[in-house]
């Protein structure tokens, strides 16, 4: 279906191809330009939308063998010619020119891409995408066809696990929103609020593409005894006044294992850290330590004999004020 506008439009120039371009190269060039200027790729850009319509019109003509032949014949008459729908300029009108070419009668002097409407684009895209006219911004996938099938959407989820599972790692059972069972491998050393991506476990693609992912946020329940400090585990260890003063060997708990024995040196103050190598969080990136923080426990109930003994000790203990250095620093 020829158009009077063909005299003024250089479709080869619009697509940036030569007049002897092959069908394969024409299709390849068009697809590249269509992706670049498609409205879905340029929302709100009127210039890009106009350009997309222009290259779509050019491709619809050049991709059709008969229309391309007619277009080349019309353009060969000279791009300077002008015709009106009424028909007379010089020796002949629009009807005369197209009548001889198409076997009589005008084929529609005012035909344009806007008048072609959905039918023109349906013909154009039907050959590219299996006979179905794609829609602009339809559904979650947007414009179908360009760039392949639509990927399924990602799904967010949350799971609460205990401290031991987060530290040591384990396999847990969950359930998706539609009730389907799901097995999840929790890596050793996962931290509170860390996200784990389960590839291909999200929503399915609406048109045969790959499924989305499940992005799982992990909440770790606090432990009654241990705390995370990077790859290290921290635990507060109470010792008696006598143990801290005279020294002692004490037992320290470990996470998920037997207690270990540590030596408390004589005169150990509260806050001193005793380190147990290799008994922290074990991951592929390394293994932490167990940090035992000494806390001197003050007795809350004393017998009469214990009180008398403590008073006698107070009479003979070194006359030192442990706060003198602190006060001096504060004043200096």
Beta strands, then each sheet from edge to edge (+ up, - down):
strand 1: 155-161
strand 2: 170-175
strand 3: 181-186
strand 4: 195-198
strand 5: 214-220
strand 6: 227-229
strand 7: 232-240
strand 8: 248-254
strand 9: 257-264
strand 10: 273-276
strand 11: 282-283
strand 12: 286-287
strand 13: 290-297
sheet 1: 1+ 5+ 4-
sheet 2: 2+ 3-
sheet 3: 6+ 7- 13- 10+
sheet 4: 8+ 9-
sheet 5: 11+ 12-
end
